[in-house]
Amino acid sequence: MRGVAAVAAMARVVVAGVARVVVSSVVVGLVAAVFVTCVVVLVARVVVLVMRVLEVLMRVAHTTTIYP
């Protein structure tokens, strides 16, 4: 019976370890997804800001008369 009890105890340890690894992997994946989403949103906002500045500069350039 000691062998059966040892196998059962070992199985519990393995299952607990696997569950811990799976949970930590899921948490790391979620954190990485949130980080990547934030970076994408920030880059998109910077691109929009640069496009607006360029639009204003182009409008000023087209409405300004430059004399030689």
PQR file with spaces between the fields and no chain letter, atoms N, CA, C, O and H, PARSE charges and radii, in Angstrom:
ATOM       1  N    MET     1       0.811   -1.202    0.000 -0.4000 1.5000
ATOM       2  CA   MET     1       0.000    0.000    0.000 -0.0000 2.0000
ATOM       3  C    MET     1       0.848    1.258    0.000  0.5500 1.7000
ATOM       4  O    MET     1       0.398    2.317   -0.435 -0.5500 1.4000
ATOM       5  N    ARG     2       2.063    1.143    0.483 -0.4000 1.5000
ATOM       6  CA   ARG     2       2.902    2.343    0.498 -0.0000 2.0000
ATOM       7  C    ARG     2       3.180    2.830   -0.922  0.5500 1.7000
ATOM       8  O    ARG     2       3.240    4.034   -1.176 -0.5500 1.4000
ATOM       9  H    ARG     2       2.429    0.282    0.836  0.4000 1.0000
ATOM      10  N    GLY     3       3.347    1.894   -1.831 -0.4000 1.5000
ATOM      11  CA   GLY     3       3.613    2.278   -3.222 -0.0000 2.0000
ATOM      12  C    GLY     3       2.446    3.030   -3.829  0.5500 1.7000
ATOM      13  O    GLY     3       2.638    4.018   -4.537 -0.5500 1.4000
ATOM      14  H    GLY     3       3.298    0.917   -1.625  0.4000 1.0000
ATOM      15  N    VAL     4       1.237    2.566   -3.555 -0.4000 1.5000
ATOM      16  CA   VAL     4       0.038    3.225   -4.086 -0.0000 2.0000
ATOM      17  C    VAL     4      -0.104    4.614   -3.486  0.5500 1.7000
ATOM      18  O    VAL     4      -0.427    5.567   -4.195 -0.5500 1.4000
ATOM      19  H    VAL     4       1.080    1.763   -2.980  0.4000 1.0000
ATOM      20  N    ALA     5       0.137    4.737   -2.182 -0.4000 1.5000
ATOM      21  CA   ALA     5       0.048    6.040   -1.526 -0.0000 2.0000
ATOM      22  C    ALA     5       1.114    6.994   -2.057  0.5500 1.7000
ATOM      23  O    ALA     5       0.863    8.186   -2.231 -0.5500 1.4000
ATOM      24  H    ALA     5       0.401    3.963   -1.607  0.4000 1.0000
ATOM      25  N    ALA     6       2.299    6.459   -2.312 -0.4000 1.5000
ATOM      26  CA   ALA     6       3.371    7.307   -2.840 -0.0000 2.0000
ATOM      27  C    ALA     6       3.037    7.787   -4.245  0.5500 1.7000
ATOM      28  O    ALA     6       3.288    8.941   -4.592 -0.5500 1.4000
ATOM      29  H    ALA     6       2.503    5.490   -2.171  0.4000 1.0000
ATOM      30  N    VAL     7       2.471    6.896   -5.047 -0.4000 1.5000
ATOM      31  CA   VAL     7       2.079    7.284   -6.412 -0.0000 2.0000
ATOM      32  C    VAL     7       0.974    8.333   -6.360  0.5500 1.7000
ATOM      33  O    VAL     7       0.995    9.293   -7.131 -0.5500 1.4000
ATOM      34  H    VAL     7       2.267    5.959   -4.765  0.4000 1.0000
ATOM      35  N    ALA     8       0.015    8.160   -5.463 -0.4000 1.5000
ATOM      36  CA   ALA     8      -1.071    9.133   -5.336 -0.0000 2.0000
ATOM      37  C    ALA     8      -0.531   10.488   -4.881  0.5500 1.7000
ATOM      38  O    ALA     8      -0.939   11.532   -5.391 -0.5500 1.4000
ATOM      39  H    ALA     8      -0.002    7.381   -4.837  0.4000 1.0000
ATOM      40  N    ALA     9       0.388   10.460   -3.918 -0.4000 1.5000
ATOM      41  CA   ALA     9       0.976   11.718   -3.445 -0.0000 2.0000
ATOM      42  C    ALA     9       1.771   12.388   -4.559  0.5500 1.7000
ATOM      43  O    ALA     9       1.710   13.606   -4.727 -0.5500 1.4000
ATOM      44  H    ALA     9       0.719    9.613   -3.503  0.4000 1.0000
ATOM      45  N    MET    10       2.513   11.594   -5.315 -0.4000 1.5000
ATOM      46  CA   MET    10       3.294   12.140   -6.416 -0.0000 2.0000
ATOM      47  C    MET    10       2.371   12.730   -7.485  0.5500 1.7000
ATOM      48  O    MET    10       2.670   13.774   -8.065 -0.5500 1.4000
ATOM      49  H    MET    10       2.563   10.605   -5.179  0.4000 1.0000
ATOM      50  N    ALA    11       1.262   12.061   -7.738 -0.4000 1.5000
ATOM      51  CA   ALA    11       0.304   12.561   -8.728 -0.0000 2.0000
ATOM      52  C    ALA    11      -0.273   13.899   -8.284  0.5500 1.7000
ATOM      53  O    ALA    11      -0.446   14.804   -9.101 -0.5500 1.4000
ATOM      54  H    ALA    11       1.020   11.212   -7.267  0.4000 1.0000
ATOM      55  N    ARG    12      -0.573   14.028   -6.988 -0.4000 1.5000
ATOM      56  CA   ARG    12      -1.094   15.306   -6.486 -0.0000 2.0000
ATOM      57  C    ARG    12      -0.073   16.417   -6.661  0.5500 1.7000
ATOM      58  O    ARG    12      -0.427   17.533   -7.041 -0.5500 1.4000
ATOM      59  H    ARG    12      -0.433   13.293   -6.325  0.4000 1.0000
ATOM      60  N    VAL    13       1.190   16.122   -6.387 -0.4000 1.5000
ATOM      61  CA   VAL    13       2.249   17.121   -6.542 -0.0000 2.0000
ATOM      62  C    VAL    13       2.376   17.536   -8.003  0.5500 1.7000
ATOM      63  O    VAL    13       2.513   18.719   -8.313 -0.5500 1.4000
ATOM      64  H    VAL    13       1.477   15.215   -6.078  0.4000 1.0000
ATOM      65  N    VAL    14       2.331   16.550   -8.896 -0.4000 1.5000
ATOM      66  CA   VAL    14       2.462   16.851  -10.329 -0.0000 2.0000
ATOM      67  C    VAL    14       1.281   17.683  -10.811  0.5500 1.7000
ATOM      68  O    VAL    14       1.465   18.655  -11.544 -0.5500 1.4000
ATOM      69  H    VAL    14       2.220   15.589   -8.645  0.4000 1.0000
ATOM      70  N    VAL    15       0.069   17.308  -10.405 -0.4000 1.5000
ATOM      71  CA   VAL    15      -1.125   18.053  -10.826 -0.0000 2.0000
ATOM      72  C    VAL    15      -1.073   19.479  -10.296  0.5500 1.7000
ATOM      73  O    VAL    15      -1.395   20.421  -11.019 -0.5500 1.4000
ATOM      74  H    VAL    15      -0.080   16.518   -9.810  0.4000 1.0000
ATOM      75  N    ALA    16      -0.671   19.645   -9.044 -0.4000 1.5000
ATOM      76  CA   ALA    16      -0.570   20.991   -8.472 -0.0000 2.0000
ATOM      77  C    ALA    16       0.484   21.810   -9.211  0.5500 1.7000
ATOM      78  O    ALA    16       0.278   22.995   -9.474 -0.5500 1.4000
ATOM      79  H    ALA    16      -0.409   18.880   -8.456  0.4000 1.0000
ATOM      80  N    GLY    17       1.604   21.188   -9.544 -0.4000 1.5000
ATOM      81  CA   GLY    17       2.654   21.903  -10.275 -0.0000 2.0000
ATOM      82  C    GLY    17       2.206   22.306  -11.663  0.5500 1.7000
ATOM      83  O    GLY    17       2.473   23.422  -12.110 -0.5500 1.4000
ATOM      84  H    GLY    17       1.771   20.226   -9.330  0.4000 1.0000
ATOM      85  N    VAL    18       1.519   21.393  -12.351 -0.4000 1.5000
ATOM      86  CA   VAL    18       1.027   21.701  -13.700 -0.0000 2.0000
ATOM      87  C    VAL    18       0.002   22.825  -13.635  0.5500 1.7000
ATOM      88  O    VAL    18       0.029   23.738  -14.461 -0.5500 1.4000
ATOM      89  H    VAL    18       1.302   20.487  -11.988  0.4000 1.0000
ATOM      90  N    ALA    19      -0.898   22.767  -12.663 -0.4000 1.5000
ATOM      91  CA   ALA    19      -1.903   23.821  -12.522 -0.0000 2.0000
ATOM      92  C    ALA    19      -1.236   25.165  -12.258  0.5500 1.7000
ATOM      93  O    ALA    19      -1.650   26.186  -12.808 -0.5500 1.4000
ATOM      94  H    ALA    19      -0.920   22.026  -11.993  0.4000 1.0000
ATOM      95  N    ARG    20      -0.210   25.168  -11.423 -0.4000 1.5000
ATOM      96  CA   ARG    20       0.498   26.412  -11.119 -0.0000 2.0000
ATOM      97  C    ARG    20       1.156   26.979  -12.375  0.5500 1.7000
ATOM      98  O    ARG    20       1.104   28.185  -12.616 -0.5500 1.4000
ATOM      99  H    ARG    20       0.127   24.339  -10.976  0.4000 1.0000
ATOM     100  N    VAL    21       1.773   26.114  -13.169 -0.4000 1.5000
ATOM     101  CA   VAL    21       2.432   26.565  -14.399 -0.0000 2.0000
ATOM     102  C    VAL    21       1.413   27.110  -15.391  0.5500 1.7000
ATOM     103  O    VAL    21       1.653   28.129  -16.039 -0.5500 1.4000
ATOM     104  H    VAL    21       1.815   25.134  -12.973  0.4000 1.0000
ATOM     105  N    VAL    22       0.280   26.433  -15.508 -0.4000 1.5000
ATOM     106  CA   VAL    22      -0.756   26.883  -16.445 -0.0000 2.0000
ATOM     107  C    VAL    22      -1.305   28.235  -16.016  0.5500 1.7000
ATOM     108  O    VAL    22      -1.460   29.131  -16.846 -0.5500 1.4000
ATOM     109  H    VAL    22       0.085   25.605  -14.981  0.4000 1.0000
ATOM     110  N    VAL    23      -1.598   28.392  -14.741 -0.4000 1.5000
ATOM     111  CA   VAL    23      -2.136   29.664  -14.245 -0.0000 2.0000
ATOM     112  C    VAL    23      -1.125   30.783  -14.444  0.5500 1.7000
ATOM     113  O    VAL    23      -1.490   31.875  -14.881 -0.5500 1.4000
ATOM     114  H    VAL    23      -1.473   27.664  -14.067  0.4000 1.0000
ATOM     115  N    SER    24       0.137   30.529  -14.131 -0.4000 1.5000
ATOM     116  CA   SER    24       1.146   31.577  -14.301 -0.0000 2.0000
ATOM     117  C    SER    24       1.325   31.919  -15.775  0.5500 1.7000
ATOM     118  O    SER    24       1.545   33.082  -16.113 -0.5500 1.4000
ATOM     119  H    SER    24       0.434   29.643  -13.776  0.4000 1.0000
ATOM     120  N    SER    25       1.236   30.931  -16.653 -0.4000 1.5000
ATOM     121  CA   SER    25       1.354   31.201  -18.086 -0.0000 2.0000
ATOM     122  C    SER    25       0.191   32.056  -18.574  0.5500 1.7000
ATOM     123  O    SER    25       0.381   32.974  -19.372 -0.5500 1.4000
ATOM     124  H    SER    25       1.057   29.986  -16.378  0.4000 1.0000
ATOM     125  N    VAL    26      -0.999   31.756  -18.098 -0.4000 1.5000
ATOM     126  CA   VAL    26      -2.172   32.542  -18.490 -0.0000 2.0000
ATOM     127  C    VAL    26      -2.039   33.973  -17.994  0.5500 1.7000
ATOM     128  O    VAL    26      -2.339   34.915  -18.727 -0.5500 1.4000
ATOM     129  H    VAL    26      -1.153   31.011  -17.449  0.4000 1.0000
ATOM     130  N    VAL    27      -1.594   34.142  -16.762 -0.4000 1.5000
ATOM     131  CA   VAL    27      -1.431   35.493  -16.211 -0.0000 2.0000
ATOM     132  C    VAL    27      -0.382   36.268  -16.999  0.5500 1.7000
ATOM     133  O    VAL    27      -0.589   37.435  -17.330 -0.5500 1.4000
ATOM     134  H    VAL    27      -1.351   33.377  -16.166  0.4000 1.0000
ATOM     135  N    VAL    28       0.740   35.625  -17.300 -0.4000 1.5000
ATOM     136  CA   VAL    28       1.786   36.293  -18.080 -0.0000 2.0000
ATOM     137  C    VAL    28       1.260   36.653  -19.460  0.5500 1.7000
ATOM     138  O    VAL    28       1.557   37.734  -19.968 -0.5500 1.4000
ATOM     139  H    VAL    28       0.908   34.677  -17.031  0.4000 1.0000
ATOM     140  N    GLY    29       0.493   35.776  -20.070 -0.4000 1.5000
ATOM     141  CA   GLY    29      -0.090   36.064  -21.380 -0.0000 2.0000
ATOM     142  C    GLY    29      -1.042   37.242  -21.343  0.5500 1.7000
ATOM     143  O    GLY    29      -1.026   38.083  -22.241 -0.5500 1.4000
ATOM     144  H    GLY    29       0.251   34.898  -19.657  0.4000 1.0000
ATOM     145  N    LEU    30      -1.872   37.310  -20.310 -0.4000 1.5000
ATOM     146  CA   LEU    30      -2.808   38.435  -20.189 -0.0000 2.0000
ATOM     147  C    LEU    30      -2.073   39.750  -19.969  0.5500 1.7000
ATOM     148  O    LEU    30      -2.426   40.771  -20.558 -0.5500 1.4000
ATOM     149  H    LEU    30      -1.885   36.627  -19.581  0.4000 1.0000
ATOM     150  N    VAL    31      -1.054   39.722  -19.122 -0.4000 1.5000
ATOM     151  CA   VAL    31      -0.275   40.941  -18.880 -0.0000 2.0000
ATOM     152  C    VAL    31       0.414   41.386  -20.163  0.5500 1.7000
ATOM     153  O    VAL    31       0.442   42.577  -20.472 -0.5500 1.4000
ATOM     154  H    VAL    31      -0.768   38.893  -18.643  0.4000 1.0000
ATOM     155  N    ALA    32       0.968   40.442  -20.906 -0.4000 1.5000
ATOM     156  CA   ALA    32       1.624   40.784  -22.173 -0.0000 2.0000
ATOM     157  C    ALA    32       0.618   41.350  -23.168  0.5500 1.7000
ATOM     158  O    ALA    32       0.932   42.297  -23.889 -0.5500 1.4000
ATOM     159  H    ALA    32       0.946   39.474  -20.655  0.4000 1.0000
ATOM     160  N    ALA    33      -0.575   40.791  -23.217 -0.4000 1.5000
ATOM     161  CA   ALA    33      -1.598   41.291  -24.134 -0.0000 2.0000
ATOM     162  C    ALA    33      -2.010   42.711  -23.778  0.5500 1.7000
ATOM     163  O    ALA    33      -2.176   43.548  -24.665 -0.5500 1.4000
ATOM     164  H    ALA    33      -0.830   40.022  -22.631  0.4000 1.0000
ATOM     165  N    VAL    34      -2.175   42.988  -22.502 -0.4000 1.5000
ATOM     166  CA   VAL    34      -2.528   44.348  -22.072 -0.0000 2.0000
ATOM     167  C    VAL    34      -1.406   45.316  -22.417  0.5500 1.7000
ATOM     168  O    VAL    34      -1.667   46.424  -22.886 -0.5500 1.4000
ATOM     169  H    VAL    34      -2.040   42.308  -21.781  0.4000 1.0000
ATOM     170  N    PHE    35      -0.159   44.912  -22.190 -0.4000 1.5000
ATOM     171  CA   PHE    35       0.987   45.771  -22.504 -0.0000 2.0000
ATOM     172  C    PHE    35       1.053   46.072  -23.996  0.5500 1.7000
ATOM     173  O    PHE    35       1.246   47.221  -24.392 -0.5500 1.4000
ATOM     174  H    PHE    35       0.053   44.012  -21.809  0.4000 1.0000
ATOM     175  N    VAL    36       0.895   45.049  -24.819 -0.4000 1.5000
ATOM     176  CA   VAL    36       0.953   45.250  -26.273 -0.0000 2.0000
ATOM     177  C    VAL    36      -0.189   46.147  -26.731  0.5500 1.7000
ATOM     178  O    VAL    36       0.006   47.002  -27.594 -0.5500 1.4000
ATOM     179  H    VAL    36       0.738   44.115  -24.497  0.4000 1.0000
ATOM     180  N    THR    37      -1.372   45.962  -26.165 -0.4000 1.5000
ATOM     181  CA   THR    37      -2.510   46.808  -26.529 -0.0000 2.0000
ATOM     182  C    THR    37      -2.243   48.263  -26.167  0.5500 1.7000
ATOM     183  O    THR    37      -2.546   49.158  -26.956 -0.5500 1.4000
ATOM     184  H    THR    37      -1.530   45.267  -25.464  0.4000 1.0000
ATOM     185  N    CYS    38      -1.687   48.509  -25.003 -0.4000 1.5000
ATOM     186  CA   CYS    38      -1.368   49.882  -24.592 -0.0000 2.0000
ATOM     187  C    CYS    38      -0.333   50.503  -25.521  0.5500 1.7000
ATOM     188  O    CYS    38      -0.455   51.670  -25.892 -0.5500 1.4000
ATOM     189  H    CYS    38      -1.441   47.781  -24.363  0.4000 1.0000
ATOM     190  N    VAL    39       0.677   49.740  -25.896 -0.4000 1.5000
ATOM     191  CA   VAL    39       1.706   50.260  -26.798 -0.0000 2.0000
ATOM     192  C    VAL    39       1.099   50.594  -28.152  0.5500 1.7000
ATOM     193  O    VAL    39       1.418   51.633  -28.729 -0.5500 1.4000
ATOM     194  H    VAL    39       0.776   48.792  -25.594  0.4000 1.0000
ATOM     195  N    VAL    40       0.233   49.735  -28.667 -0.4000 1.5000
ATOM     196  CA   VAL    40      -0.402   49.987  -29.965 -0.0000 2.0000
ATOM     197  C    VAL    40      -1.264   51.239  -29.898  0.5500 1.7000
ATOM     198  O    VAL    40      -1.249   52.046  -30.827 -0.5500 1.4000
ATOM     199  H    VAL    40      -0.026   48.890  -28.198  0.4000 1.0000
ATOM     200  N    VAL    41      -2.012   51.413  -28.821 -0.4000 1.5000
ATOM     201  CA   VAL    41      -2.859   52.602  -28.673 -0.0000 2.0000
ATOM     202  C    VAL    41      -2.002   53.860  -28.602  0.5500 1.7000
ATOM     203  O    VAL    41      -2.335   54.867  -29.227 -0.5500 1.4000
ATOM     204  H    VAL    41      -2.024   50.757  -28.066  0.4000 1.0000
ATOM     205  N    LEU    42      -0.905   53.817  -27.852 -0.4000 1.5000
ATOM     206  CA   LEU    42      -0.034   54.988  -27.749 -0.0000 2.0000
ATOM     207  C    LEU    42       0.595   55.331  -29.093  0.5500 1.7000
ATOM     208  O    LEU    42       0.670   56.504  -29.459 -0.5500 1.4000
ATOM     209  H    LEU    42      -0.635   52.999  -27.344  0.4000 1.0000
ATOM     210  N    VAL    43       1.045   54.329  -29.828 -0.4000 1.5000
ATOM     211  CA   VAL    43       1.632   54.581  -31.148 -0.0000 2.0000
ATOM     212  C    VAL    43       0.582   55.168  -32.082  0.5500 1.7000
ATOM     213  O    VAL    43       0.883   56.087  -32.844 -0.5500 1.4000
ATOM     214  H    VAL    43       0.984   53.376  -29.531  0.4000 1.0000
ATOM     215  N    ALA    44      -0.633   54.659  -32.038 -0.4000 1.5000
ATOM     216  CA   ALA    44      -1.699   55.189  -32.885 -0.0000 2.0000
ATOM     217  C    ALA    44      -1.992   56.646  -32.544  0.5500 1.7000
ATOM     218  O    ALA    44      -2.219   57.457  -33.442 -0.5500 1.4000
ATOM     219  H    ALA    44      -0.877   53.913  -31.419  0.4000 1.0000
ATOM     220  N    ARG    45      -1.990   56.982  -31.267 -0.4000 1.5000
ATOM     221  CA   ARG    45      -2.246   58.376  -30.882 -0.0000 2.0000
ATOM     222  C    ARG    45      -1.126   59.292  -31.353  0.5500 1.7000
ATOM     223  O    ARG    45      -1.387   60.410  -31.797 -0.5500 1.4000
ATOM     224  H    ARG    45      -1.806   56.323  -30.538  0.4000 1.0000
ATOM     225  N    VAL    46       0.102   58.836  -31.262 -0.4000 1.5000
ATOM     226  CA   VAL    46       1.227   59.647  -31.736 -0.0000 2.0000
ATOM     227  C    VAL    46       1.128   59.849  -33.241  0.5500 1.7000
ATOM     228  O    VAL    46       1.374   60.948  -33.736 -0.5500 1.4000
ATOM     229  H    VAL    46       0.314   57.928  -30.902  0.4000 1.0000
ATOM     230  N    VAL    47       0.771   58.803  -33.970 -0.4000 1.5000
ATOM     231  CA   VAL    47       0.631   58.923  -35.425 -0.0000 2.0000
ATOM     232  C    VAL    47      -0.467   59.918  -35.770  0.5500 1.7000
ATOM     233  O    VAL    47      -0.287   60.738  -36.670 -0.5500 1.4000
ATOM     234  H    VAL    47       0.571   57.909  -33.567  0.4000 1.0000
ATOM     235  N    VAL    48      -1.593   59.865  -35.079 -0.4000 1.5000
ATOM     236  CA   VAL    48      -2.686   60.808  -35.333 -0.0000 2.0000
ATOM     237  C    VAL    48      -2.233   62.229  -35.032  0.5500 1.7000
ATOM     238  O    VAL    48      -2.545   63.149  -35.788 -0.5500 1.4000
ATOM     239  H    VAL    48      -1.739   59.198  -34.348  0.4000 1.0000
ATOM     240  N    LEU    49      -1.507   62.420  -33.943 -0.4000 1.5000
ATOM     241  CA   LEU    49      -1.017   63.754  -33.593 -0.0000 2.0000
ATOM     242  C    LEU    49      -0.070   64.286  -34.656  0.5500 1.7000
ATOM     243  O    LEU    49      -0.165   65.450  -35.044 -0.5500 1.4000
ATOM     244  H    LEU    49      -1.253   61.673  -33.329  0.4000 1.0000
ATOM     245  N    VAL    50       0.839   63.448  -35.128 -0.4000 1.5000
ATOM     246  CA   VAL    50       1.781   63.876  -36.172 -0.0000 2.0000
ATOM     247  C    VAL    50       1.031   64.208  -37.449  0.5500 1.7000
ATOM     248  O    VAL    50       1.362   65.189  -38.113 -0.5500 1.4000
ATOM     249  H    VAL    50       0.917   62.503  -34.812  0.4000 1.0000
ATOM     250  N    MET    51       0.036   63.421  -37.806 -0.4000 1.5000
ATOM     251  CA   MET    51      -0.743   63.700  -39.017 -0.0000 2.0000
ATOM     252  C    MET    51      -1.484   65.028  -38.898  0.5500 1.7000
ATOM     253  O    MET    51      -1.573   65.773  -39.874 -0.5500 1.4000
ATOM     254  H    MET    51      -0.233   62.624  -37.266  0.4000 1.0000
ATOM     255  N    ARG    52      -2.014   65.333  -37.717 -0.4000 1.5000
ATOM     256  CA   ARG    52      -2.707   66.615  -37.535 -0.0000 2.0000
ATOM     257  C    ARG    52      -1.738   67.784  -37.664  0.5500 1.7000
ATOM     258  O    ARG    52      -2.066   68.801  -38.275 -0.5500 1.4000
ATOM     259  H    ARG    52      -1.941   64.728  -36.924  0.4000 1.0000
ATOM     260  N    VAL    53      -0.546   67.642  -37.090 -0.4000 1.5000
ATOM     261  CA   VAL    53       0.459   68.704  -37.207 -0.0000 2.0000
ATOM     262  C    VAL    53       0.849   68.894  -38.661  0.5500 1.7000
ATOM     263  O    VAL    53       0.953   70.027  -39.131 -0.5500 1.4000
ATOM     264  H    VAL    53      -0.280   66.816  -36.594  0.4000 1.0000
ATOM     265  N    LEU    54       1.065   67.803  -39.378 -0.4000 1.5000
ATOM     266  CA   LEU    54       1.413   67.911  -40.800 -0.0000 2.0000
ATOM     267  C    LEU    54       0.275   68.537  -41.602  0.5500 1.7000
ATOM     268  O    LEU    54       0.521   69.301  -42.535 -0.5500 1.4000
ATOM     269  H    LEU    54       0.980   66.883  -38.996  0.4000 1.0000
ATOM     270  N    GLU    55      -0.959   68.219  -41.245 -0.4000 1.5000
ATOM     271  CA   GLU    55      -2.103   68.813  -41.933 -0.0000 2.0000
ATOM     272  C    GLU    55      -2.126   70.324  -41.730  0.5500 1.7000
ATOM     273  O    GLU    55      -2.362   71.073  -42.679 -0.5500 1.4000
ATOM     274  H    GLU    55      -1.159   67.598  -40.487  0.4000 1.0000
ATOM     275  N    VAL    56      -1.888   70.771  -40.517 -0.4000 1.5000
ATOM     276  CA   VAL    56      -1.859   72.211  -40.243 -0.0000 2.0000
ATOM     277  C    VAL    56      -0.711   72.864  -40.995  0.5500 1.7000
ATOM     278  O    VAL    56      -0.882   73.936  -41.576 -0.5500 1.4000
ATOM     279  H    VAL    56      -1.697   70.162  -39.747  0.4000 1.0000
ATOM     280  N    LEU    57       0.456   72.233  -40.991 -0.4000 1.5000
ATOM     281  CA   LEU    57       1.602   72.804  -41.711 -0.0000 2.0000
ATOM     282  C    LEU    57       1.337   72.885  -43.207  0.5500 1.7000
ATOM     283  O    LEU    57       1.700   73.875  -43.843 -0.5500 1.4000
ATOM     284  H    LEU    57       0.595   71.362  -40.520  0.4000 1.0000
ATOM     285  N    MET    58       0.715   71.869  -43.776 -0.4000 1.5000
ATOM     286  CA   MET    58       0.394   71.901  -45.206 -0.0000 2.0000
ATOM     287  C    MET    58      -0.634   72.987  -45.507  0.5500 1.7000
ATOM     288  O    MET    58      -0.541   73.665  -46.531 -0.5500 1.4000
ATOM     289  H    MET    58       0.421   71.065  -43.260  0.4000 1.0000
ATOM     290  N    ARG    59      -1.612   73.154  -44.621 -0.4000 1.5000
ATOM     291  CA   ARG    59      -2.621   74.195  -44.828 -0.0000 2.0000
ATOM     292  C    ARG    59      -1.973   75.572  -44.784  0.5500 1.7000
ATOM     293  O    ARG    59      -2.283   76.431  -45.609 -0.5500 1.4000
ATOM     294  H    ARG    59      -1.688   72.604  -43.789  0.4000 1.0000
ATOM     295  N    VAL    60      -1.073   75.788  -43.823 -0.4000 1.5000
ATOM     296  CA   VAL    60      -0.367   77.071  -43.723 -0.0000 2.0000
ATOM     297  C    VAL    60       0.504   77.281  -44.952  0.5500 1.7000
ATOM     298  O    VAL    60       0.578   78.392  -45.476 -0.5500 1.4000
ATOM     299  H    VAL    60      -0.821   75.090  -43.153  0.4000 1.0000
ATOM     300  N    ALA    61       1.162   76.230  -45.415 -0.4000 1.5000
ATOM     301  CA   ALA    61       2.037   76.356  -46.582 -0.0000 2.0000
ATOM     302  C    ALA    61       1.233   76.701  -47.830  0.5500 1.7000
ATOM     303  O    ALA    61       1.718   77.456  -48.673 -0.5500 1.4000
ATOM     304  H    ALA    61       1.103   75.327  -44.989  0.4000 1.0000
ATOM     305  N    HIS    62       0.036   76.179  -47.970 -0.4000 1.5000
ATOM     306  CA   HIS    62      -0.762   76.451  -49.163 -0.0000 2.0000
ATOM     307  C    HIS    62      -1.444   77.807  -49.101  0.5500 1.7000
ATOM     308  O    HIS    62      -1.769   78.374  -50.145 -0.5500 1.4000
ATOM     309  H    HIS    62      -0.357   75.566  -47.284  0.4000 1.0000
ATOM     310  N    THR    63      -1.668   78.338  -47.922 -0.4000 1.5000
ATOM     311  CA   THR    63      -2.361   79.625  -47.816 -0.0000 2.0000
ATOM     312  C    THR    63      -1.401   80.787  -47.633  0.5500 1.7000
ATOM     313  O    THR    63      -1.829   81.941  -47.620 -0.5500 1.4000
ATOM     314  H    THR    63      -1.404   77.878  -47.074  0.4000 1.0000
ATOM     315  N    THR    64      -0.121   80.508  -47.493 -0.4000 1.5000
ATOM     316  CA   THR    64       0.863   81.569  -47.291 -0.0000 2.0000
ATOM     317  C    THR    64       1.537   81.887  -48.619  0.5500 1.7000
ATOM     318  O    THR    64       1.963   80.992  -49.349 -0.5500 1.4000
ATOM     319  H    THR    64       0.227   79.571  -47.504  0.4000 1.0000
ATOM     320  N    THR    65       1.622   83.172  -48.914 -0.4000 1.5000
ATOM     321  CA   THR    65       2.299   83.609  -50.135 -0.0000 2.0000
ATOM     322  C    THR    65       3.738   83.942  -49.795  0.5500 1.7000
ATOM     323  O    THR    65       4.009   84.755  -48.912 -0.5500 1.4000
ATOM     324  H    THR    65       1.276   83.899  -48.321  0.4000 1.0000
ATOM     325  N    ILE    66       4.653   83.310  -50.501 -0.4000 1.5000
ATOM     326  CA   ILE    66       6.074   83.567  -50.279 -0.0000 2.0000
ATOM     327  C    ILE    66       6.580   84.450  -51.412  0.5500 1.7000
ATOM     328  O    ILE    66       6.515   84.074  -52.583 -0.5500 1.4000
ATOM     329  H    ILE    66       4.433   82.650  -51.219  0.4000 1.0000
ATOM     330  N    TYR    67       7.085   85.629  -51.052 -0.4000 1.5000
ATOM     331  CA   TYR    67       7.605   86.550  -52.066 -0.0000 2.0000
ATOM     332  C    TYR    67       9.104   86.327  -52.223  0.5500 1.7000
ATOM     333  O    TYR    67       9.825   86.155  -51.240 -0.5500 1.4000
ATOM     334  H    TYR    67       7.138   85.934  -50.101  0.4000 1.0000
ATOM     335  N    PRO    68       9.555   86.332  -53.457 -0.5600 1.5000
ATOM     336  CA   PRO    68      10.994   86.136  -53.674  0.2800 2.0000
ATOM     337  C    PRO    68      11.821   87.333  -53.232  0.5500 1.7000
ATOM     338  O    PRO    68      13.046   87.315  -53.352 -0.5500 1.4000
